[in-house]
């Protein structure tokens, strides 16, 4: 990671696949309201790009859409240091090598950030569309607030 940002926030998704754009929407909202010590970037979710994006960062927060069977708009938090990462809920990715693969590759290469939190927003519609479903759109604001609070914890 370039610069001296204390926290790197990565919004992941595809804005042309409906709710898959949830992570990007969170990033765009945070870019407007986050303090300068939070570096906000957008990624497609391709695994090697994620590993490269967080390289050298100590504290990273990733936000992406998930499919776990929960109600649309449900927000889940995963701490990769304290729990096994649930690869199955991130399986909707258009990339064969996505967040789950990036985490495992970075762990193997000893390049996993010391503090990596992943927020997932349960999607409803992943079909071709530039609009988020109403429950996901509502969850974007709530998730942005959670990310901002997490980033500002000591």
ROTI-467348 format. One record per atom (N, C-alpha, C): residue number from 1; residue in one letter; atom name; x, y, z. Coordinates in steps of 0.05 Angstrom, whole numbers, plus 32768, in hexadecimal, padded with zeros to 4 digits. Layout:
BEGIN
+------+------+------+------+------+------+
: resi : resn : name :    x :    y :    z :
+------+------+------+------+------+------+
:  NUM :    A :   CA :    X :    Y :    Z :
...
+------+------+------+------+------+------+
// end
This chain:
BEGIN
+------+------+------+------+------+------+
: resi : resn : name :    x :    y :    z :
+------+------+------+------+------+------+
:    1 :    X :    N : 8011 : 7FE8 : 8000 :
:    1 :    X :   CA : 8000 : 8000 : 8000 :
:    1 :    X :    C : 8012 : 8019 : 8000 :
:    2 :    X :    N : 800B : 802C : 7FF0 :
:    2 :    X :   CA : 801B : 8044 : 7FEF :
:    2 :    X :    C : 800F : 8058 : 8003 :
:    3 :    X :    N : 801F : 806C : 800B :
:    3 :    X :   CA : 8016 : 8080 : 801D :
:    3 :    X :    C : 8018 : 8077 : 803A :
:    4 :    X :    N : 800E : 8088 : 804C :
:    4 :    X :   CA : 8011 : 8082 : 8069 :
:    4 :    X :    C : 7FF5 : 807E : 8076 :
:    5 :    X :    N : 7FE2 : 8074 : 8067 :
:    5 :    X :   CA : 7FC8 : 8070 : 8072 :
:    5 :    X :    C : 7FC8 : 805B : 8088 :
:    6 :    X :    N : 7FB9 : 8061 : 809D :
:    6 :    X :   CA : 7FB7 : 804F : 80B3 :
:    6 :    X :    C : 7FA6 : 8037 : 80AD :
:    7 :    X :    N : 7F91 : 803B : 809D :
:    7 :    X :   CA : 7F7E : 8026 : 8096 :
:    7 :    X :    C : 7F7A : 8026 : 8078 :
:    8 :    X :    N : 7F79 : 800E : 806C :
:    8 :    X :   CA : 7F72 : 800C : 8050 :
:    8 :    X :    C : 7F57 : 7FFF : 804E :
:    9 :    X :    N : 7F44 : 800C : 8041 :
:    9 :    X :   CA : 7F2A : 8001 : 803D :
:    9 :    X :    C : 7F27 : 7FFA : 801F :
:   10 :    X :    N : 7F20 : 7FE1 : 8019 :
:   10 :    X :   CA : 7F1D : 7FD8 : 7FFE :
:   10 :    X :    C : 7F00 : 7FD0 : 7FF9 :
:   11 :    X :    N : 7EF4 : 7FDF : 7FE7 :
:   11 :    X :   CA : 7ED9 : 7FD8 : 7FDE :
:   11 :    X :    C : 7EDB : 7FC7 : 7FC6 :
:   12 :    X :    N : 7ECE : 7FB0 : 7FC6 :
:   12 :    X :   CA : 7ED0 : 7F9C : 7FB1 :
:   12 :    X :    C : 7EB6 : 7F98 : 7FA3 :
:   13 :    X :    N : 7EB7 : 7F94 : 7F88 :
:   13 :    X :   CA : 7E9F : 7F8E : 7F7A :
:   13 :    X :    C : 7E9F : 7F95 : 7F5D :
:   14 :    X :    N : 7E87 : 7F90 : 7F51 :
:   14 :    X :   CA : 7E82 : 7F96 : 7F35 :
:   14 :    X :    C : 7E69 : 7FA7 : 7F34 :
:   15 :    X :    N : 7E6B : 7FC0 : 7F2D :
:   15 :    X :   CA : 7E54 : 7FD2 : 7F2E :
:   15 :    X :    C : 7E3F : 7FCC : 7F19 :
:   16 :    X :    N : 7E45 : 7FBA : 7F07 :
:   16 :    X :   CA : 7E33 : 7FB2 : 7EF1 :
:   16 :    X :    C : 7E24 : 7F98 : 7EF7 :
:   17 :    X :    N : 7E27 : 7F8D : 7F0F :
:   17 :    X :   CA : 7E1A : 7F74 : 7F16 :
:   17 :    X :    C : 7E09 : 7F78 : 7F30 :
:   18 :    X :    N : 7DF8 : 7F8C : 7F2F :
:   18 :    X :   CA : 7DE6 : 7F90 : 7F45 :
:   18 :    X :    C : 7DF3 : 7F93 : 7F60 :
:   19 :    X :    N : 7DEB : 7F82 : 7F73 :
:   19 :    X :   CA : 7DF5 : 7F83 : 7F8E :
:   19 :    X :    C : 7E13 : 7F7C : 7F91 :
:   20 :    X :    N : 7E1F : 7F72 : 7F7C :
:   20 :    X :   CA : 7E3C : 7F6D : 7F7D :
:   20 :    X :    C : 7E4B : 7F87 : 7F80 :
:   21 :    X :    N : 7E3E : 7F9E : 7F7B :
:   21 :    X :   CA : 7E4B : 7FB8 : 7F7E :
:   21 :    X :    C : 7E49 : 7FC3 : 7F9A :
:   22 :    X :    N : 7E40 : 7FB4 : 7FAD :
:   22 :    X :   CA : 7E3C : 7FBE : 7FC9 :
:   22 :    X :    C : 7E57 : 7FC8 : 7FD5 :
:   23 :    X :    N : 7E6C : 7FB9 : 7FD2 :
:   23 :    X :   CA : 7E86 : 7FC1 : 7FDD :
:   23 :    X :    C : 7E90 : 7FDB : 7FD1 :
:   24 :    X :    N : 7E8B : 7FDE : 7FB6 :
:   24 :    X :   CA : 7E93 : 7FF7 : 7FA9 :
:   24 :    X :    C : 7E83 : 800E : 7FB4 :
:   25 :    X :    N : 7E69 : 800A : 7FB8 :
:   25 :    X :   CA : 7E57 : 801F : 7FC3 :
:   25 :    X :    C : 7E60 : 8028 : 7FDF :
:   26 :    X :    N : 7E69 : 8015 : 7FEF :
:   26 :    X :   CA : 7E73 : 801C : 800A :
:   26 :    X :    C : 7E8C : 802C : 8007 :
:   27 :    X :    N : 7E9E : 8024 : 7FF5 :
:   27 :    X :   CA : 7EB7 : 8033 : 7FF1 :
:   27 :    X :    C : 7EB1 : 8050 : 7FE8 :
:   28 :    X :    N : 7E9E : 8053 : 7FD6 :
:   28 :    X :   CA : 7E98 : 806D : 7FCB :
:   28 :    X :    C : 7E8B : 807F : 7FE1 :
:   29 :    X :    N : 7E7B : 8073 : 7FF2 :
:   29 :    X :   CA : 7E70 : 8083 : 8008 :
:   29 :    X :    C : 7E86 : 808B : 801C :
:   30 :    X :    N : 7E98 : 8078 : 8022 :
:   30 :    X :   CA : 7EAD : 807E : 8035 :
:   30 :    X :    C : 7EC1 : 8093 : 802A :
:   31 :    X :    N : 7EC5 : 8092 : 8011 :
:   31 :    X :   CA : 7ED7 : 80A6 : 8005 :
:   31 :    X :    C : 7ECE : 80C2 : 800A :
:   32 :    X :    N : 7EB4 : 80C6 : 800D :
:   32 :    X :   CA : 7EA8 : 80E0 : 8013 :
:   32 :    X :    C : 7EAB : 80E8 : 8030 :
:   33 :    X :    N : 7EAB : 80D4 : 8042 :
:   33 :    X :   CA : 7EA9 : 80DB : 805F :
:   33 :    X :    C : 7EC0 : 80D2 : 8070 :
:   34 :    X :    N : 7ED1 : 80C1 : 8065 :
:   34 :    X :   CA : 7EE7 : 80B6 : 8076 :
:   34 :    X :    C : 7EFD : 80CB : 807A :
:   35 :    X :    N : 7F0A : 80CA : 8092 :
:   35 :    X :   CA : 7F21 : 80DC : 8097 :
:   35 :    X :    C : 7F38 : 80D3 : 8085 :
:   36 :    X :    N : 7F4C : 80E5 : 8082 :
:   36 :    X :   CA : 7F62 : 80E0 : 8070 :
:   36 :    X :    C : 7F73 : 80C7 : 8077 :
:   37 :    X :    N : 7F73 : 80BF : 8090 :
:   37 :    X :   CA : 7F83 : 80A7 : 8097 :
:   37 :    X :    C : 7F77 : 808D : 808E :
:   38 :    X :    N : 7F5F : 808E : 8082 :
:   38 :    X :   CA : 7F53 : 8076 : 8076 :
:   38 :    X :    C : 7F56 : 8079 : 8058 :
:   39 :    X :    N : 7F66 : 8067 : 804C :
:   39 :    X :   CA : 7F6A : 8066 : 802F :
:   39 :    X :    C : 7F54 : 8054 : 8023 :
:   40 :    X :    N : 7F43 : 805F : 8012 :
:   40 :    X :   CA : 7F2D : 804F : 8006 :
:   40 :    X :    C : 7F34 : 804A : 7FE9 :
:   41 :    X :    N : 7F33 : 8030 : 7FE2 :
:   41 :    X :   CA : 7F37 : 8028 : 7FC6 :
:   41 :    X :    C : 7F21 : 8015 : 7FBD :
:   42 :    X :    N : 7F1F : 8012 : 7FA3 :
:   42 :    X :   CA : 7F0B : 7FFF : 7F97 :
:   42 :    X :    C : 7F1A : 7FEA : 7F87 :
:   43 :    X :    N : 7F11 : 7FD1 : 7F89 :
:   43 :    X :   CA : 7F1C : 7FBB : 7F7A :
:   43 :    X :    C : 7F05 : 7FAA : 7F6F :
:   44 :    X :    N : 7F0C : 7F9B : 7F5A :
:   44 :    X :   CA : 7EF8 : 7F89 : 7F4F :
:   44 :    X :    C : 7EF4 : 7F6F : 7F5F :
:   45 :    X :    N : 7F08 : 7F69 : 7F70 :
:   45 :    X :   CA : 7F06 : 7F51 : 7F80 :
:   45 :    X :    C : 7F18 : 7F3B : 7F75 :
:   46 :    X :    N : 7F27 : 7F41 : 7F60 :
:   46 :    X :   CA : 7F3A : 7F2D : 7F56 :
:   46 :    X :    C : 7F50 : 7F29 : 7F6B :
:   47 :    X :    N : 7F55 : 7F10 : 7F72 :
:   47 :    X :   CA : 7F66 : 7F0A : 7F89 :
:   47 :    X :    C : 7F82 : 7F15 : 7F89 :
:   48 :    X :    N : 7F90 : 7F13 : 7F73 :
:   48 :    X :   CA : 7FAC : 7F1E : 7F73 :
:   48 :    X :    C : 7FAC : 7F3C : 7F75 :
:   49 :    X :    N : 7F98 : 7F49 : 7F6A :
:   49 :    X :   CA : 7F96 : 7F67 : 7F6D :
:   49 :    X :    C : 7F91 : 7F6E : 7F8A :
:   50 :    X :    N : 7F82 : 7F5E : 7F98 :
:   50 :    X :   CA : 7F7D : 7F64 : 7FB4 :
:   50 :    X :    C : 7F97 : 7F61 : 7FC5 :
:   51 :    X :    N : 7FA5 : 7F4B : 7FC0 :
:   51 :    X :   CA : 7FBE : 7F46 : 7FCE :
:   51 :    X :    C : 7FD1 : 7F5E : 7FC9 :
:   52 :    X :    N : 7FD3 : 7F67 : 7FB0 :
:   52 :    X :   CA : 7FE4 : 7F7D : 7FA9 :
:   52 :    X :    C : 7FDA : 7F97 : 7FB7 :
:   53 :    X :    N : 7FC0 : 7F9B : 7FB7 :
:   53 :    X :   CA : 7FB5 : 7FB4 : 7FC3 :
:   53 :    X :    C : 7FBB : 7FB6 : 7FE1 :
:   54 :    X :    N : 7FBA : 7FA0 : 7FEF :
:   54 :    X :   CA : 7FBE : 7FA1 : 800C :
:   54 :    X :    C : 7FDB : 7F9C : 8014 :
:   55 :    X :    N : 7FEC : 7F97 : 8001 :
:   55 :    X :   CA : 8008 : 7F92 : 8007 :
:   55 :    X :    C : 8015 : 7FA8 : 8018 :
:   56 :    X :    N : 8020 : 7FA0 : 802E :
:   56 :    X :   CA : 802D : 7FB3 : 8040 :
:   56 :    X :    C : 801A : 7FC1 : 8054 :
:   57 :    X :    N : 8000 : 7FBD : 8051 :
:   57 :    X :   CA : 7FED : 7FCA : 8063 :
:   57 :    X :    C : 7FEA : 7FB9 : 807C :
:   58 :    X :    N : 7FE7 : 7FC6 : 8093 :
:   58 :    X :   CA : 7FE3 : 7FB8 : 80AC :
:   58 :    X :    C : 7FC5 : 7FB4 : 80B3 :
:   59 :    X :    N : 7FB5 : 7FC7 : 80AC :
:   59 :    X :   CA : 7F98 : 7FC6 : 80B3 :
:   59 :    X :    C : 7F88 : 7FCA : 809A :
:   60 :    X :    N : 7F7A : 7FB5 : 8092 :
:   60 :    X :   CA : 7F6A : 7FB6 : 8079 :
:   60 :    X :    C : 7F4E : 7FAD : 807F :
:   61 :    X :    N : 7F3B : 7FBC : 8073 :
:   61 :    X :   CA : 7F1F : 7FB5 : 8075 :
:   61 :    X :    C : 7F15 : 7FB2 : 8058 :
:   62 :    X :    N : 7F0A : 7F9A : 8052 :
:   62 :    X :   CA : 7EFF : 7F94 : 8038 :
:   62 :    X :    C : 7EE1 : 7F92 : 803A :
:   63 :    X :    N : 7ED3 : 7F9D : 8026 :
:   63 :    X :   CA : 7EB5 : 7F9A : 8025 :
:   63 :    X :    C : 7EAD : 7F8F : 800A :
:   64 :    X :    N : 7E9D : 7F7A : 800B :
:   64 :    X :   CA : 7E94 : 7F6D : 7FF2 :
:   64 :    X :    C : 7E77 : 7F63 : 7FF7 :
:   65 :    X :    N : 7E6A : 7F5C : 7FE1 :
:   65 :    X :   CA : 7E4F : 7F50 : 7FE2 :
:   65 :    X :    C : 7E53 : 7F32 : 7FE8 :
:   66 :    X :    N : 7E40 : 7F26 : 7FF5 :
:   66 :    X :   CA : 7E41 : 7F0A : 7FFB :
:   66 :    X :    C : 7E27 : 7EFC : 7FF5 :
:   67 :    X :    N : 7E27 : 7EE2 : 7FF4 :
:   67 :    X :   CA : 7E0F : 7ED1 : 7FF1 :
:   67 :    X :    C : 7E11 : 7EBB : 8005 :
:   68 :    X :    N : 7E04 : 7EBE : 801C :
:   68 :    X :   CA : 7E05 : 7EAA : 8031 :
:   68 :    X :    C : 7DEA : 7E9E : 8037 :
:   69 :    X :    N : 7DD5 : 7EA9 : 802B :
:   69 :    X :   CA : 7DBA : 7EA0 : 8031 :
:   69 :    X :    C : 7DAC : 7EB1 : 8046 :
:   70 :    X :    N : 7DBA : 7EC5 : 8051 :
:   70 :    X :   CA : 7DAE : 7ED7 : 8064 :
:   70 :    X :    C : 7D9B : 7EEA : 8055 :
:   71 :    X :    N : 7D8D : 7EFA : 8063 :
:   71 :    X :   CA : 7D7B : 7F0E : 8057 :
:   71 :    X :    C : 7D8C : 7F23 : 8048 :
:   72 :    X :    N : 7D82 : 7F2C : 8031 :
:   72 :    X :   CA : 7D91 : 7F40 : 8022 :
:   72 :    X :    C : 7D95 : 7F59 : 8033 :
:   73 :    X :    N : 7DAE : 7F64 : 8032 :
:   73 :    X :   CA : 7DB5 : 7F7B : 8041 :
:   73 :    X :    C : 7DC2 : 7F74 : 805C :
:   74 :    X :    N : 7DC2 : 7F5B : 8064 :
:   74 :    X :   CA : 7DD0 : 7F53 : 807C :
:   74 :    X :    C : 7DEE : 7F58 : 807A :
:   75 :    X :    N : 7DF9 : 7F63 : 808E :
:   75 :    X :   CA : 7E16 : 7F69 : 808E :
:   75 :    X :    C : 7E24 : 7F55 : 80A1 :
:   76 :    X :    N : 7E39 : 7F48 : 8097 :
:   76 :    X :   CA : 7E49 : 7F36 : 80A7 :
:   76 :    X :    C : 7E65 : 7F40 : 80A8 :
:   77 :    X :    N : 7E72 : 7F3B : 80BF :
:   77 :    X :   CA : 7E8E : 7F44 : 80C4 :
:   77 :    X :    C : 7E9F : 7F2B : 80C9 :
:   78 :    X :    N : 7EB6 : 7F2A : 80BC :
:   78 :    X :   CA : 7EC8 : 7F14 : 80BF :
:   78 :    X :    C : 7EE4 : 7F1F : 80C6 :
:   79 :    X :    N : 7EEF : 7F14 : 80DB :
:   79 :    X :   CA : 7F0A : 7F1B : 80E4 :
:   79 :    X :    C : 7F1D : 7F04 : 80DC :
:   80 :    X :    N : 7F2D : 7F08 : 80C7 :
:   80 :    X :   CA : 7F3D : 7EF2 : 80BC :
:   80 :    X :    C : 7F52 : 7EE8 : 80D0 :
:   81 :    X :    N : 7F58 : 7EF7 : 80E4 :
:   81 :    X :   CA : 7F6C : 7EEF : 80F8 :
:   81 :    X :    C : 7F5F : 7EDC : 810D :
:   82 :    X :    N : 7F45 : 7EE0 : 8112 :
:   82 :    X :   CA : 7F38 : 7ED1 : 8128 :
:   82 :    X :    C : 7F26 : 7EBB : 811F :
:   83 :    X :    N : 7F1F : 7EB9 : 8106 :
:   83 :    X :   CA : 7F0D : 7EA5 : 80FD :
:   83 :    X :    C : 7F14 : 7E9B : 80E1 :
:   84 :    X :    N : 7F0A : 7E83 : 80DB :
:   84 :    X :   CA : 7F0E : 7E78 : 80C0 :
:   84 :    X :    C : 7EFD : 7E88 : 80AD :
:   85 :    X :    N : 7F08 : 7E90 : 8097 :
:   85 :    X :   CA : 7EFA : 7EA1 : 8083 :
:   85 :    X :    C : 7EE6 : 7E90 : 8074 :
:   86 :    X :    N : 7ECC : 7E97 : 8073 :
:   86 :    X :   CA : 7EB8 : 7E87 : 8066 :
:   86 :    X :    C : 7EB8 : 7E8A : 8048 :
:   87 :    X :    N : 7EC8 : 7E7B : 803A :
:   87 :    X :   CA : 7ECB : 7E7E : 801D :
:   87 :    X :    C : 7EB0 : 7E7B : 800E :
:   88 :    X :    N : 7E9F : 7E6B : 8018 :
:   88 :    X :   CA : 7E86 : 7E65 : 800A :
:   88 :    X :    C : 7E74 : 7E7D : 8007 :
:   89 :    X :    N : 7E74 : 7E91 : 8019 :
:   89 :    X :   CA : 7E62 : 7EA8 : 8017 :
:   89 :    X :    C : 7E6C : 7EBC : 8003 :
:   90 :    X :    N : 7E85 : 7EBA : 7FFA :
:   90 :    X :   CA : 7E90 : 7ECC : 7FE6 :
:   90 :    X :    C : 7E92 : 7EBF : 7FCB :
:   91 :    X :    N : 7E82 : 7EAA : 7FC6 :
:   91 :    X :   CA : 7E85 : 7E9A : 7FAE :
:   91 :    X :    C : 7E78 : 7EA6 : 7F95 :
:   92 :    X :    N : 7E69 : 7EBD : 7F98 :
:   92 :    X :   CA : 7E5C : 7EC9 : 7F81 :
:   92 :    X :    C : 7E6F : 7ED8 : 7F6F :
:   93 :    X :    N : 7E88 : 7EDC : 7F77 :
:   93 :    X :   CA : 7E9B : 7EED : 7F69 :
:   93 :    X :    C : 7E9E : 7EE4 : 7F4B :
:   94 :    X :    N : 7EA2 : 7EF8 : 7F3A :
:   94 :    X :   CA : 7EA6 : 7EF2 : 7F1E :
:   94 :    X :    C : 7EC2 : 7EE8 : 7F19 :
:   95 :    X :    N : 7ED3 : 7EE9 : 7F2D :
:   95 :    X :   CA : 7EEF : 7EDF : 7F2A :
:   95 :    X :    C : 7EF1 : 7EC5 : 7F39 :
:   96 :    X :    N : 7EFF : 7EB2 : 7F2C :
:   96 :    X :   CA : 7F04 : 7E98 : 7F39 :
:   96 :    X :    C : 7F16 : 7E9B : 7F52 :
:   97 :    X :    N : 7F27 : 7EB0 : 7F51 :
:   97 :    X :   CA : 7F3A : 7EB4 : 7F67 :
:   97 :    X :    C : 7F33 : 7ECF : 7F73 :
:   98 :    X :    N : 7F21 : 7ECF : 7F87 :
:   98 :    X :   CA : 7F17 : 7EE7 : 7F93 :
:   98 :    X :    C : 7F22 : 7EEC : 7FAF :
:   99 :    X :    N : 7F12 : 7EF7 : 7FC1 :
:   99 :    X :   CA : 7F1A : 7EFF : 7FDC :
:   99 :    X :    C : 7F24 : 7EE7 : 7FEB :
:  100 :    X :    N : 7F16 : 7ED1 : 7FEA :
:  100 :    X :   CA : 7F1E : 7EB9 : 7FF9 :
:  100 :    X :    C : 7F3A : 7EAF : 7FF0 :
:  101 :    X :    N : 7F3E : 7EAE : 7FD6 :
:  101 :    X :   CA : 7F57 : 7EA6 : 7FCC :
:  101 :    X :    C : 7F6D : 7EB9 : 7FD3 :
:  102 :    X :    N : 7F67 : 7ED3 : 7FD2 :
:  102 :    X :   CA : 7F7B : 7EE8 : 7FD9 :
:  102 :    X :    C : 7F84 : 7EE5 : 7FF6 :
:  103 :    X :    N : 7F71 : 7EE0 : 8008 :
:  103 :    X :   CA : 7F77 : 7EDD : 8024 :
:  103 :    X :    C : 7F8A : 7EC5 : 8028 :
:  104 :    X :    N : 7F83 : 7EAF : 801C :
:  104 :    X :   CA : 7F93 : 7E97 : 801F :
:  104 :    X :    C : 7FAF : 7E9A : 8012 :
:  105 :    X :    N : 7FB0 : 7EA6 : 7FFB :
:  105 :    X :   CA : 7FCA : 7EAB : 7FEE :
:  105 :    X :    C : 7FDB : 7EBE : 7FFF :
:  106 :    X :    N : 7FCF : 7ED3 : 8009 :
:  106 :    X :   CA : 7FDE : 7EE6 : 8019 :
:  106 :    X :    C : 7FE8 : 7ED9 : 8033 :
:  107 :    X :    N : 7FD7 : 7EC8 : 803F :
:  107 :    X :   CA : 7FDF : 7EBA : 8057 :
:  107 :    X :    C : 7FF7 : 7EA7 : 8051 :
:  108 :    X :    N : 7FF6 : 7E99 : 803B :
:  108 :    X :   CA : 800C : 7E87 : 8033 :
:  108 :    X :    C : 8026 : 7E96 : 802E :
:  109 :    X :    N : 8023 : 7EAE : 8021 :
:  109 :    X :   CA : 803B : 7EBE : 801B :
:  109 :    X :    C : 8044 : 7ECF : 8032 :
:  110 :    X :    N : 8036 : 7ECD : 8049 :
:  110 :    X :   CA : 803C : 7EDE : 8060 :
:  110 :    X :    C : 8038 : 7EFC : 805A :
:  111 :    X :    N : 8024 : 7F02 : 8049 :
:  111 :    X :   CA : 801E : 7F1D : 8041 :
:  111 :    X :    C : 8002 : 7F25 : 8049 :
:  112 :    X :    N : 7FF6 : 7F16 : 805B :
:  112 :    X :   CA : 7FDB : 7F1D : 8065 :
:  112 :    X :    C : 7FDE : 7F34 : 8078 :
:  113 :    X :    N : 7FCE : 7F49 : 8075 :
:  113 :    X :   CA : 7FD0 : 7F5F : 8088 :
:  113 :    X :    C : 7FCC : 7F55 : 80A4 :
:  114 :    X :    N : 7FD9 : 7F61 : 80B8 :
:  114 :    X :   CA : 7FD7 : 7F58 : 80D3 :
:  114 :    X :    C : 7FBA : 7F5B : 80DE :
:  115 :    X :    N : 7FAB : 7F6D : 80D2 :
:  115 :    X :   CA : 7F8F : 7F71 : 80DA :
:  115 :    X :    C : 7F7E : 7F73 : 80C1 :
:  116 :    X :    N : 7F70 : 7F5E : 80BA :
:  116 :    X :   CA : 7F5F : 7F5E : 80A2 :
:  116 :    X :    C : 7F43 : 7F57 : 80A9 :
:  117 :    X :    N : 7F31 : 7F6A : 80A6 :
:  117 :    X :   CA : 7F14 : 7F67 : 80AB :
:  117 :    X :    C : 7F06 : 7F67 : 8091 :
:  118 :    X :    N : 7EF3 : 7F55 : 808D :
:  118 :    X :   CA : 7EE3 : 7F54 : 8075 :
:  118 :    X :    C : 7EC5 : 7F57 : 807D :
:  119 :    X :    N : 7EB8 : 7F6B : 8071 :
:  119 :    X :   CA : 7E9B : 7F6E : 8074 :
:  119 :    X :    C : 7E8E : 7F64 : 805B :
:  120 :    X :    N : 7E79 : 7F54 : 805F :
:  120 :    X :   CA : 7E69 : 7F4A : 8048 :
:  120 :    X :    C : 7E4D : 7F55 : 804B :
:  121 :    X :    N : 7E42 : 7F5E : 8034 :
:  121 :    X :   CA : 7E26 : 7F67 : 8034 :
:  121 :    X :    C : 7E17 : 7F53 : 8023 :
:  122 :    X :    N : 7E03 : 7F47 : 802F :
:  122 :    X :   CA : 7DF3 : 7F32 : 8021 :
:  122 :    X :    C : 7DE4 : 7F3F : 800A :
:  123 :    X :    N : 7DEA : 7F34 : 7FF2 :
:  123 :    X :   CA : 7DDD : 7F3E : 7FDA :
:  123 :    X :    C : 7DC3 : 7F30 : 7FD4 :
:  124 :    X :    N : 7DB3 : 7F3C : 7FC3 :
:  124 :    X :   CA : 7D9A : 7F31 : 7FBA :
:  124 :    X :    C : 7D9A : 7F2C : 7F9C :
:  125 :    X :    N : 7DA6 : 7F3E : 7F8D :
:  125 :    X :   CA : 7DA5 : 7F3D : 7F6F :
:  125 :    X :    C : 7DC1 : 7F41 : 7F64 :
:  126 :    X :    N : 7DCB : 7F2D : 7F57 :
:  126 :    X :   CA : 7DE6 : 7F2E : 7F4A :
:  126 :    X :    C : 7DE4 : 7F2E : 7F2C :
:  127 :    X :    N : 7DCC : 7F33 : 7F21 :
:  127 :    X :   CA : 7DC9 : 7F34 : 7F04 :
:  127 :    X :    C : 7DD3 : 7F4E : 7EF9 :
:  128 :    X :    N : 7DD6 : 7F50 : 7EDF :
:  128 :    X :   CA : 7DE0 : 7F69 : 7ED2 :
:  128 :    X :    C : 7DCE : 7F80 : 7EDA :
:  129 :    X :    N : 7DD9 : 7F94 : 7EE7 :
:  129 :    X :   CA : 7DCB : 7FAB : 7EF0 :
:  129 :    X :    C : 7DDF : 7FBF : 7EFD :
:  130 :    X :    N : 7DDA : 7FD8 : 7EFB :
:  130 :    X :   CA : 7DEB : 7FEC : 7F08 :
:  130 :    X :    C : 7DDE : 7FF6 : 7F22 :
:  131 :    X :    N : 7DC9 : 7FE9 : 7F2B :
:  131 :    X :   CA : 7DBB : 7FF2 : 7F43 :
:  131 :    X :    C : 7DBD : 7FDC : 7F59 :
:  132 :    X :    N : 7DC0 : 7FE5 : 7F71 :
:  132 :    X :   CA : 7DBF : 7FD3 : 7F88 :
:  132 :    X :    C : 7DA2 : 7FCF : 7F8F :
:  133 :    X :    N : 7D9C : 7FB7 : 7F9A :
:  133 :    X :   CA : 7D81 : 7FB2 : 7FA4 :
:  133 :    X :    C : 7D7C : 7FC3 : 7FBC :
:  134 :    X :    N : 7D63 : 7FCA : 7FC3 :
:  134 :    X :   CA : 7D5D : 7FDB : 7FD9 :
:  134 :    X :    C : 7D69 : 7FD2 : 7FF4 :
:  135 :    X :    N : 7D68 : 7FB8 : 7FFC :
:  135 :    X :   CA : 7D74 : 7FB1 : 8015 :
:  135 :    X :    C : 7D93 : 7FB4 : 8015 :
:  136 :    X :    N : 7D9F : 7FB0 : 7FFF :
:  136 :    X :   CA : 7DBC : 7FB3 : 7FFD :
:  136 :    X :    C : 7DC4 : 7FD0 : 7FFD :
:  137 :    X :    N : 7DB5 : 7FE1 : 7FEF :
:  137 :    X :   CA : 7DBA : 7FFD : 7FEF :
:  137 :    X :    C : 7DB8 : 8009 : 800C :
:  138 :    X :    N : 7DA4 : 7FFF : 801B :
:  138 :    X :   CA : 7DA2 : 8008 : 8037 :
:  138 :    X :    C : 7DB9 : 7FFE : 8048 :
:  139 :    X :    N : 7DC3 : 7FE6 : 8042 :
:  139 :    X :   CA : 7DD9 : 7FDA : 8052 :
:  139 :    X :    C : 7DF3 : 7FE9 : 804C :
:  140 :    X :    N : 7DF6 : 7FF5 : 8035 :
:  140 :    X :   CA : 7E0F : 8003 : 802E :
:  140 :    X :    C : 7E15 : 8018 : 8042 :
:  141 :    X :    N : 7E01 : 8029 : 8049 :
:  141 :    X :   CA : 7E06 : 803E : 805D :
:  141 :    X :    C : 7E0D : 8032 : 8078 :
:  142 :    X :    N : 7DFF : 801D : 8080 :
:  142 :    X :   CA : 7E05 : 8011 : 809A :
:  142 :    X :    C : 7E21 : 8005 : 809A :
:  143 :    X :    N : 7E28 : 7FF8 : 8085 :
:  143 :    X :   CA : 7E43 : 7FEC : 8083 :
:  143 :    X :    C : 7E59 : 8001 : 8083 :
:  144 :    X :    N : 7E54 : 8017 : 8075 :
:  144 :    X :   CA : 7E68 : 802D : 8075 :
:  144 :    X :    C : 7E6C : 8037 : 8091 :
:  145 :    X :    N : 7E57 : 8039 : 80A1 :
:  145 :    X :   CA : 7E59 : 8043 : 80BC :
:  145 :    X :    C : 7E69 : 802E : 80CD :
:  146 :    X :    N : 7E64 : 8014 : 80C9 :
:  146 :    X :   CA : 7E73 : 8000 : 80D7 :
:  146 :    X :    C : 7E91 : 8000 : 80D0 :
:  147 :    X :    N : 7E97 : 8003 : 80B6 :
:  147 :    X :   CA : 7EB3 : 8005 : 80AD :
:  147 :    X :    C : 7EC1 : 801D : 80B9 :
:  148 :    X :    N : 7EB3 : 8034 : 80B9 :
:  148 :    X :   CA : 7EBF : 804C : 80C4 :
:  148 :    X :    C : 7EC4 : 8049 : 80E1 :
:  149 :    X :    N : 7EB2 : 803E : 80F0 :
:  149 :    X :   CA : 7EB6 : 8039 : 810D :
:  149 :    X :    C : 7ECD : 8025 : 8111 :
:  150 :    X :    N : 7ECE : 8010 : 8101 :
:  150 :    X :   CA : 7EE4 : 7FFC : 8104 :
:  150 :    X :    C : 7EFF : 8009 : 80FE :
:  151 :    X :    N : 7F00 : 8019 : 80EA :
:  151 :    X :   CA : 7F19 : 8026 : 80E2 :
:  151 :    X :    C : 7F24 : 8039 : 80F7 :
:  152 :    X :    N : 7F12 : 8044 : 8107 :
:  152 :    X :   CA : 7F1A : 8058 : 811B :
:  152 :    X :    C : 7F1E : 804C : 8137 :
:  153 :    X :    N : 7F1B : 8032 : 8139 :
:  153 :    X :   CA : 7F21 : 8025 : 8153 :
:  153 :    X :    C : 7F3F : 8026 : 8158 :
:  154 :    X :    N : 7F46 : 8029 : 8172 :
:  154 :    X :   CA : 7F63 : 8029 : 8178 :
:  154 :    X :    C : 7F70 : 800E : 8174 :
+------+------+------+------+------+------+
// end
